Amino acid sequence: LQNAIDFIERFKKQPELNKNQQIVLIWLKENFNATEIKAPCLFYLWELYQNYPYDKSNKVSKAYEELKYEEEAEVIQAFIEWAVQE
């Protein structure tokens, strides 16, 4: 019962992600699922950080670049919460 209560509390606190956040989160999830051997979550975040700010023609790059600091943190939080449940 406590686990259900904790889940509900966490779900209520999770912010609704805007379009740019959703684009970035989808990219993180797709890359996480694209590999048979899972790397640490930080690997996917690092790959996003290293690769996407420089490709201005890519929609993920544009979405990532437009995120504010708080929005980026919310995406990271959502990705980690999703990865823990995978």
C-alpha positions as CSV (number, residue, x, y, z in Angstrom):
1,L,0.0,0.0,0.0
2,Q,2.8,2.4,0.8
3,N,4.4,1.8,-2.6
4,A,1.1,2.8,-4.2
5,I,0.9,5.9,-2.1
6,D,4.5,6.8,-2.9
7,F,3.8,6.3,-6.7
8,I,0.7,8.5,-6.6
9,E,2.6,11.2,-4.7
10,R,5.5,11.1,-7.2
11,F,3.0,11.2,-10.1
12,K,1.2,14.3,-8.7
13,K,4.5,16.1,-8.4
14,Q,5.7,15.3,-11.9
15,P,5.4,18.4,-14.1
16,E,3.6,18.3,-17.4
17,L,6.3,18.6,-20.1
18,N,6.0,21.1,-22.9
19,K,6.6,20.2,-26.6
20,N,10.4,20.8,-26.5
21,Q,10.7,18.7,-23.3
22,Q,8.7,15.9,-24.9
23,I,10.9,15.8,-28.0
24,V,14.0,15.6,-25.9
25,L,12.5,12.9,-23.6
26,I,11.4,10.8,-26.6
27,W,14.9,11.0,-28.0
28,L,16.4,9.8,-24.6
29,K,13.9,6.9,-24.4
30,E,14.4,5.8,-28.0
31,N,18.2,5.8,-27.5
32,F,17.9,3.9,-24.2
33,N,15.7,1.3,-25.9
34,A,17.9,1.0,-29.0
35,T,20.6,-0.8,-27.2
36,E,20.5,-4.4,-25.9
37,I,23.1,-3.6,-23.2
38,K,21.9,-0.7,-21.2
39,A,24.5,2.0,-20.4
40,P,24.1,4.1,-17.2
41,C,21.5,6.8,-17.6
42,L,24.2,9.4,-17.5
43,F,25.6,8.1,-20.7
44,Y,22.4,9.0,-22.6
45,L,22.3,12.4,-21.0
46,W,26.0,13.0,-21.9
47,E,25.4,11.9,-25.4
48,L,22.5,14.3,-25.7
49,Y,24.6,17.1,-24.3
50,Q,27.6,16.3,-26.5
51,N,25.8,15.8,-29.8
52,Y,22.7,17.8,-30.1
53,P,23.5,21.5,-29.4
54,Y,25.6,21.6,-32.6
55,D,23.2,20.3,-35.2
56,K,20.9,23.2,-35.8
57,S,18.9,21.4,-38.5
58,N,17.8,18.7,-36.2
59,K,14.5,19.0,-34.3
60,V,16.0,17.4,-31.2
61,S,18.8,20.0,-31.3
62,K,16.4,22.8,-31.6
63,A,14.2,21.6,-28.8
64,Y,17.2,20.9,-26.5
65,E,18.6,24.3,-27.2
66,E,15.4,26.1,-26.4
67,L,15.0,24.4,-23.0
68,K,15.5,26.6,-19.9
69,Y,17.5,25.3,-17.0
70,E,14.4,24.3,-15.1
71,E,12.9,22.6,-18.1
72,E,16.1,20.6,-18.7
73,A,16.0,19.5,-15.1
74,E,12.4,18.3,-15.5
75,V,13.3,16.3,-18.6
76,I,16.2,14.7,-16.7
77,Q,13.9,13.9,-13.8
78,A,11.2,12.4,-16.1
79,F,13.9,10.3,-17.9
80,I,15.4,8.9,-14.7
81,E,12.0,8.1,-13.3
82,W,11.1,6.3,-16.6
83,A,14.4,4.4,-16.7
84,V,14.0,3.2,-13.2
85,Q,10.7,1.5,-14.1
86,E,12.1,0.0,-17.3
